[in-house]
């Protein structure tokens, strides 16, 4: 490393001017050698130049060579979140990120070398001695500072971690790492204050809060499948259930089944969403629109109905030559009445009303 007298020696660039009046030196190359690749690596901050390769290198966005002048940790001071005069130590290992492709990282390393010369010289400088000066191109230092700034911005450093307080008790019990999104349970549908604390790698943190208005959704109810049955025999709900997105937070749930035959309601208490089981015995034959309702502890409710078809007896066996004909086909049956001698109306449990037709040719046919 050649040292020159800042006031008397001429600048080596050949301008003929003394060093203190000249800043021209050969600049480091910052364009990768060879043919331009035409590829933009989405994680390289120099991707706009379309001259990347596909490999990412871990970059010390404040040059590793400069950090090596210190021990394992470095001190920082002067940040807005530090008290006046406060200094804090951080690990050098925390100042790395994959923000450059290996092609650009390699070509920009010349800027790191220039910066290292400057910082090495400054660390050994004694202003009370008549020292010679080091010739450093100021433009190269500016470019190095820009490189370091791009690395800091692209890396998102200092990496931020997020912790959440959903019950506003001052305890940030839910951590989501570097993910700024969180999901948490809020117990009821009144306004709630949610707090977040954001911390960087230096230990500095800020907090923020917002008011969340939670809307309570009524339970969704399925009364289940149609219910076939006969008088005097128990029938049961089939496929009945309910669901509430809040689960046990909105419980307990009052479940009511109205069989719609004038008998007392069946009532149940459920701690959470799930299937509904209930049975009943009818004493008359008819159609009954069974009504199932579910009410949350906070009041919202949901309901649904299903049809119970109750007959006097089970399905009739048509026997030989018989068939079941839907009631809609009555006119067709009457038009061909000469082909049979009688029609018997029947009710098929779970199917509906039809006609039992016994076929018999007339004696004169």
C-alpha positions in Angstrom: 0.0 0.0 0.0 1.7 3.2 -1.2 1.4 6.2 1.1 1.6 9.7 -0.4 1.9 13.2 1.0 -1.6 14.7 0.7 -0.3 18.3 0.2 2.7 17.9 -2.0 2.6 14.7 -4.0 1.0 14.5 -7.4 -2.0 12.2 -7.9 -1.0 8.9 -9.5 -3.9 9.2 -11.9 -1.8 11.4 -14.2 -3.9 14.5 -14.0 -0.8 16.6 -13.0 -2.7 17.9 -9.9 -1.6 17.5 -6.3 -3.4 14.8 -4.4 -5.6 17.0 -2.3 -7.1 18.5 -5.5 -7.7 15.2 -7.4 -9.8 12.1 -6.8 -9.4 10.2 -10.0 -8.3 6.6 -9.8 -9.2 3.4 -11.7 -12.7 2.3 -10.7 -13.5 -1.3 -9.7 -15.4 -3.2 -12.3 -19.1 -3.8 -11.3 -20.3 -5.6 -14.4 -20.0 -9.4 -14.4 -17.5 -10.7 -17.0 -18.5 -12.7 -20.0 -21.7 -12.8 -22.0 -24.7 -11.3 -20.3 -26.9 -14.2 -18.9 -30.3 -12.4 -19.5 -31.5 -14.1 -16.3 -33.1 -12.2 -13.3 -32.8 -14.0 -10.0 -35.9 -12.9 -8.0 -33.9 -12.9 -4.8 -30.9 -10.9 -6.0 -31.2 -7.1 -5.5 -29.3 -6.6 -8.8 -31.9 -8.6 -10.8 -32.9 -5.5 -12.8 -29.7 -5.8 -14.7 -30.8 -9.2 -16.1 -27.3 -10.7 -15.6 -27.7 -13.1 -12.7 -27.0 -16.7 -12.1 -29.3 -19.1 -10.2 -27.1 -19.6 -7.2 -27.6 -17.3 -4.2 -24.7 -16.5 -1.8 -25.0 -15.4 1.8 -23.9 -11.8 1.9 -22.6 -9.7 4.8 -24.4 -6.6 3.7 -21.8 -4.7 5.8 -18.7 -6.2 4.3 -17.4 -9.3 6.0 -13.8 -8.1 5.6 -14.6 -4.9 7.5 -16.5 -6.8 10.2 -13.5 -9.0 10.6 -11.6 -6.0 11.9 -13.7 -6.4 15.1 -14.3 -9.3 17.5 -17.4 -11.5 17.2 -19.7 -8.7 18.1 -19.9 -5.1 17.1 -21.2 -2.0 18.8 -23.9 0.2 17.5 -25.1 3.6 18.8 -27.0 6.7 17.6 -30.2 4.9 16.5 -33.5 6.6 17.4 -34.6 3.8 19.6 -31.4 4.0 21.7 -31.0 6.4 24.6 -28.6 9.3 24.1 -25.0 7.9 24.3 -26.3 4.3 24.7 -24.3 1.6 22.9 -25.4 -1.9 22.2 -23.6 -5.0 21.0 -24.9 -7.3 18.2 -23.5 -10.4 16.6 -21.7 -10.2 13.3 -23.5 -13.4 12.2 -26.8 -11.6 12.4 -25.8 -9.2 9.6 -26.0 -11.7 6.8 -28.7 -12.5 4.2 -29.1 -14.2 0.8 -29.7 -11.1 -1.2 -27.2 -11.4 -4.1 -26.6 -14.1 -6.7 -23.1 -15.5 -6.7 -22.3 -13.8 -10.0 -23.0 -10.3 -8.7 -21.6 -11.0 -5.3 -18.3 -11.9 -6.9 -18.0 -8.9 -9.1 -18.9 -6.4 -6.4 -16.3 -7.8 -4.0 -13.8 -5.2 -5.4 -15.8 -2.5 -3.6 -15.4 -4.4 -0.3 -11.7 -4.5 -0.8 -11.5 -0.7 -1.4 -13.6 -0.1 1.7 -11.4 -2.4 3.7 -8.3 -0.3 2.8 -10.1 2.8 4.0 -11.3 1.4 7.3 -7.9 -0.3 8.0 -6.2 3.0 7.5 -8.7 5.0 9.6 -8.4 2.5 12.5 -4.6 3.1 12.6 -4.7 6.8 12.0 -3.0 9.1 14.6 -3.9 12.7 14.0 -1.1 13.9 16.2 1.5 12.3 14.0 2.6 13.6 10.5 1.3 10.6 8.6 1.2 10.1 5.0 -2.2 9.8 3.4 -3.8 6.9 1.6 -5.1 7.4 -1.9 -8.7 6.2 -2.0 -11.2 7.0 -4.8 -14.2 8.6 -3.1 -16.5 7.4 -5.8 -15.6 3.8 -4.9 -16.5 4.4 -1.3 -19.8 5.9 -2.3 -20.5 2.9 -4.4 -19.6 0.6 -1.5 -21.9 2.5 0.8 -24.7 2.1 -1.8 -24.0 -1.6 -2.0 -24.2 -1.9 1.8 -27.5 0.1 1.8 -29.0 -2.1 -0.9 -28.1 -5.2 1.2 -29.7 -3.8 4.3 -32.9 -2.9 2.4 -33.1 -6.1 0.4 -32.5 -8.3 3.5 -35.2 -6.6 5.5 -32.7 -6.4 8.3 -33.0 -6.0 11.1 -35.2 -9.1 10.9 -38.4 -8.4 12.7 -40.3 -10.8 15.0 -43.9 -10.4 16.0 -45.7 -11.2 19.3 -49.4 -10.7 19.9 -51.7 -10.0 22.8 -55.3 -10.9 21.9 -56.8 -10.5 25.4 -55.3 -7.1 26.1 -53.8 -8.3 29.4 -50.3 -6.9 28.6 -48.8 -10.4 27.9 -47.8 -11.1 24.4 -48.5 -14.8 24.5 -48.6 -15.6 20.8 -45.4 -15.4 18.7 -45.4 -15.7 14.9 -41.7 -15.3 14.2 -41.1 -13.2 11.1 -44.6 -13.6 9.9 -46.6 -10.4 10.4 -49.9 -12.3 10.3 -51.6 -14.0 13.2 -54.8 -15.9 14.1 -56.2 -15.9 17.6 -59.4 -16.6 19.4 -61.5 -13.7 20.8 -64.0 -14.9 23.3 -67.1 -12.9 22.5 -68.6 -10.5 20.0 -67.9 -7.2 21.8 -65.1 -4.8 20.7 -61.6 -6.0 21.7 -58.2 -4.4 21.7 -55.5 -6.5 20.1 -51.8 -5.5 20.7 -48.7 -6.4 18.7 -45.0 -6.0 19.7 -42.4 -5.9 16.9 -38.8 -6.7 17.9 -35.6 -6.5 15.8 -32.4 -8.4 16.2 -30.9 -5.6 18.2 -33.6 -6.1 20.9 -35.4 -2.8 20.1 -39.1 -3.1 19.9 -42.3 -1.0 19.4 -45.9 -1.9 20.1 -49.1 -1.1 18.4 -52.8 -1.8 18.9 -56.1 -1.8 17.2 -59.7 -2.4 18.1 -61.3 -5.5 16.6 -65.1 -5.7 16.3 -66.0 -9.4 16.3 -69.3 -10.3 14.7 -71.0 -13.4 16.2 -72.2 -15.8 13.6 -75.3 -17.9 14.4 -75.0 -21.7 14.3 -75.7 -23.4 11.1 -78.2 -26.3 11.6 -78.9 -29.4 9.5 -82.2 -31.2 10.6 -81.1 -34.3 8.6 -82.7 -36.7 6.2 -86.5 -37.3 5.7 -87.9 -39.6 8.5 -90.1 -42.6 7.5 -92.1 -44.3 10.3 -95.3 -46.0 11.4 -97.6 -45.3 14.3 -96.3 -46.6 17.7 -92.7 -47.3 16.6 -89.9 -44.9 17.5 -88.3 -42.8 14.8 -85.0 -40.9 15.0 -83.3 -38.0 13.5 -80.9 -39.1 10.8 -77.9 -36.9 9.8 -78.9 -34.0 12.1 -76.0 -31.7 13.3 -75.0 -28.2 13.9 -71.8 -26.1 13.5 -70.6 -22.9 15.0 -67.2 -21.5 14.0 -66.5 -20.3 17.5 -66.9 -23.8 18.9 -66.9 -24.0 22.7 -66.3 -20.3 23.0 -70.0 -19.7 22.2 -71.2 -22.6 24.2 -73.1 -24.1 25.9 -75.7 -24.6 23.1 -79.4 -25.2 23.8 -80.7 -27.7 21.2 -84.5 -28.1 20.8 -86.4 -30.6 18.7 -90.1 -29.9 18.1 -91.7 -33.0 16.6 -94.8 -30.9 15.6 -97.4 -33.3 17.0 -98.3 -31.3 20.1 -96.1 -33.2 22.5 -93.5 -31.5 24.7 -90.3 -30.3 23.1 -87.1 -32.4 23.4 -84.3 -30.2 24.8 -80.6 -30.9 25.1 -77.4 -29.0 26.1 -74.3 -29.3 23.9 -70.8 -27.9 24.8 -69.7 -27.7 21.2 -70.8 -28.3 17.6 -71.6 -31.8 16.6 -74.3 -34.4 15.6 -77.8 -34.2 17.2 -79.4 -37.5 18.3 -83.1 -37.6 19.2 -86.0 -40.1 18.9 -89.8 -39.9 19.1 -92.9 -42.1 18.8 -95.9 -40.8 16.9 -99.5 -41.8 17.7 -101.1 -40.5 14.5 -100.4 -41.0 10.8 -99.6 -37.8 8.9 -96.8 -35.6 7.7 -94.9 -33.7 10.4 -92.3 -30.9 9.7 -89.8 -31.6 12.5 -88.2 -28.4 13.7 -84.7 -28.4 15.1 -83.2 -25.2 16.6 -79.9 -24.4 18.2 -79.3 -21.3 20.4 -75.9 -20.0 21.6 -75.2 -18.9 25.1 -75.0 -15.3 23.8 -78.4 -15.5 22.1 -77.9 -16.0 18.3 -79.7 -19.1 17.0 -80.2 -21.2 13.9 -82.8 -23.7 12.8 -83.8 -26.2 10.1 -86.7 -28.6 9.4 -87.1 -32.1 8.0 -90.3 -34.1 7.0 -91.5 -37.1 9.1 -94.0 -39.3 7.1 -95.9 -41.6 9.5 -98.3 -44.3 8.3 -100.6 -46.8 10.0 -98.5 -49.8 9.0 -95.4 -50.6 7.0 -95.1 -50.9 3.2 -97.6 -53.2 1.4 -96.3 -56.2 -0.5 -98.0 -56.0 -3.9 -97.7 -59.8 -4.5 -97.8 -61.6 -7.9 -99.0 -59.4 -10.7 -99.2 -56.3 -8.5 -97.2 -53.0 -8.9 -97.0 -49.6 -7.3 -98.1 -46.7 -9.5 -97.5 -43.1 -8.5 -100.6 -41.1 -7.9 -99.7 -38.8 -10.8 -100.4 -41.6 -13.2 -104.1 -42.0 -12.0 -105.5 -40.7 -15.3 -103.5 -43.3 -17.2 -104.8 -46.0 -14.9 -108.4 -45.0 -15.4 -108.0 -44.9 -19.1 -107.0 -48.5 -19.1 -109.5 -49.6 -16.4 -110.7 -52.6 -18.4 -107.4 -54.3 -17.7 -108.0 -54.6 -13.9 -110.9 -55.0 -11.5 -109.9 -52.9 -8.5 -107.6 -50.2 -7.2 -106.5 -50.0 -3.5 -105.0 -46.7 -2.3 -101.9 -47.3 0.0 -99.4 -45.2 1.9 -95.8 -46.3 1.6 -93.7 -45.3 4.6 -91.0 -42.9 3.6 -92.2 -42.9 -0.1 -95.6 -41.2 -0.2 -99.1 -42.0 -1.5 -99.6 -44.4 -4.4 -102.0 -46.9 -5.8 -101.8 -50.6 -5.4 -103.1 -52.1 -8.7 -104.0 -55.8 -9.0 -104.0 -56.7 -12.7 -106.7 -59.1 -14.0 -108.2 -59.3 -17.5 -112.0 -59.2 -17.7 -113.9 -62.5 -18.2 -115.1 -61.3 -21.6 -111.6 -60.5 -23.0 
